[in-house]
């Protein structure tokens, strides 16, 4: 299940300044939008749910990129003899 913040970023179409633009809260029953301070209309739960697959792919790509960057950095250090 994708993070609510990822779904919001995809809904807005660019980076979001959490928590000044959007404040996410969890009172023990899951994350929800507590405060929405963007010009774009606040999304409904249905709109956010529709982004689930896209958000899962986005998060998977972030993890893959992070792992690739880490492996690349390790290889560069090895190449330098460190």
C-alpha positions as CSV (number, residue, x, y, z in Angstrom):
1,X,0.0,0.0,0.0
2,X,1.4,3.3,-1.0
3,X,1.9,6.2,1.4
4,X,-0.7,9.0,1.5
5,X,2.1,11.5,0.9
6,X,3.1,9.8,-2.4
7,X,-0.5,9.8,-3.6
8,X,-0.8,13.5,-2.8
9,X,2.4,14.3,-4.7
10,X,1.0,12.4,-7.7
11,X,-2.4,14.1,-7.4
12,X,-0.8,17.6,-7.2
13,X,1.6,16.9,-10.0
14,X,4.7,18.2,-8.3
15,X,6.5,18.3,-5.0
16,X,4.5,19.3,-1.9
17,X,5.9,21.0,1.2
18,X,4.7,18.8,4.1
19,X,3.5,20.0,6.6
20,X,3.1,23.6,5.5
21,X,1.1,22.9,2.3
22,X,-0.5,19.6,3.4
23,X,-0.6,18.3,7.0
24,X,-1.1,14.6,7.3
25,X,-2.2,13.1,10.6
26,X,-2.7,9.7,12.1
27,X,-4.9,9.3,15.2
28,X,-4.4,5.5,15.3
29,X,-6.8,4.6,12.4
30,X,-4.6,5.5,9.5
31,X,-3.3,8.6,7.8
32,X,-5.6,11.3,6.6
33,X,-5.3,14.9,5.4
34,X,-5.7,17.1,8.4
35,X,-5.0,20.4,6.7
36,X,-4.9,21.4,3.0
37,X,-3.3,24.7,2.0
38,X,-2.9,24.4,-1.7
39,X,-4.9,26.2,-4.5
40,X,-5.7,22.9,-6.1
41,X,-8.9,21.4,-4.7
42,X,-8.4,18.8,-1.9
43,X,-8.7,15.3,-3.3
44,X,-11.4,12.9,-2.3
45,X,-10.6,9.5,-0.9
46,X,-11.7,8.0,-4.2
47,X,-9.3,10.2,-6.1
48,X,-6.5,9.2,-3.9
49,X,-7.4,5.5,-4.1
50,X,-7.4,5.7,-7.9
51,X,-3.6,6.6,-7.6
52,X,-2.7,3.5,-5.7
53,X,-1.1,1.5,-8.5
54,X,0.8,4.6,-9.8
55,X,1.9,5.5,-6.3
56,X,3.2,1.9,-5.7
57,X,5.3,2.1,-8.9
58,X,6.6,5.6,-7.9
59,X,7.7,4.3,-4.5
60,X,9.3,1.1,-6.0
61,X,11.3,3.3,-8.4
62,X,12.5,5.5,-5.5
63,X,13.7,2.4,-3.7
64,X,15.4,1.0,-6.9
65,X,17.1,4.3,-7.6
66,X,18.3,4.6,-4.0
67,X,19.8,1.0,-4.1
68,X,21.4,1.7,-7.5
69,X,23.0,4.9,-6.2
70,X,24.3,3.2,-3.1
71,X,25.8,0.4,-5.2
72,X,27.4,2.9,-7.6
73,X,28.9,4.9,-4.7
74,X,30.3,1.7,-3.2
75,X,31.9,0.7,-6.6
76,X,33.4,4.2,-6.9
77,X,35.0,3.9,-3.5
78,X,36.3,0.4,-4.4
79,X,37.7,1.8,-7.6
80,X,39.6,4.4,-5.6
81,X,41.0,1.8,-3.3
82,X,39.0,2.9,-0.3
